[in-house]
Amino acid sequence: MSPTCPEARPQTPATPTDLPAPNAFEYPCQVRYSEVGHRGLMTLPAIINAFQDCSIFQSEMLGLGAAWLKHEARAWVLVHWQIVVDRYPSLCEPIAVGTFATSFRGVQGMRSFYLRDESGRLIVRGNSAWAFMDLERGRPARPSTDHVEPYGTAEPFELPVESRHIPVPEQLEPGTPLTVGPSLIDTNEHVNNCHYVQMALEQLPLERIPGAVRERGVREVRVDYRRAAVLGDVIVPCVAIEPERVVTSLADENGAPYAVVELR
């Protein structure tokens, strides 16, 4: 039998004074069945996908979307996530997904993301770093004023202070290698950033999950994106399970990481 949802009800769009930052963009939605796990709560990959969608929606609204960037042979590529979950929203729960830019320096841009519940309380917060890429040359490039000024900037969320670089533990347990197929590739012809987190989660059989993580779920995730995996690459997951955290290196066959994921 399929689960039933409460009667859908329209949400009132937020006014500028309600938003966490004056330059924030957000959209209301309800948690979909396709976004929840076995506990009926929105999954961490679904939250990351919602954040990614939100940034795309904002860029399209500002006229700085995927088609415009592709015409200029440019792209914003994610290089780091830090996400803190206070509470996972449940199936059919009304939420708002939001984002705002916090700074642009050199070739990098910084963004904050969030989920708010129906009362307006922040239940998930995240900060991220992005590199602006010249796709023709395959290297970072400095964005022009036209690329960044429409976003504005505001102060980022105050999250636990962590290094942007996640060291890979010396003692790692190898997992089952996987070959990158078409379903993992996004419009930049790379493995989409969300899939790395999904791969890390799938390395954790229930009996191996640290007690603290098992009891309350993943409450903080950091991802250090080192380089892009593409179609046909082989990714070898290697895991270090510690009492308070799990570190997964998603590497090539020579051990060089594509991404390092830390779950707490």
Protein Blocks (a to p, Z undefined) as FASTA:
>chain_A
ZZddddddddddddfklpmbfkbccddddddfklpcfkopacfklmmmmmmmmmmmmmmm
nopafklmmmnopacddfbdcdddfbdcdehiacddddddfbdehjbccdddddddfkop
afbdcddddddddfknopacdddfklmmmnopadddddddddfbdcddfbdcdddddddd
fklpcfkopacfklmmmmmmmmmcfklpcfklmmnopabdcdddfbdcdehiacdddddd
dfkbccdddddfkopafbdcddZZ
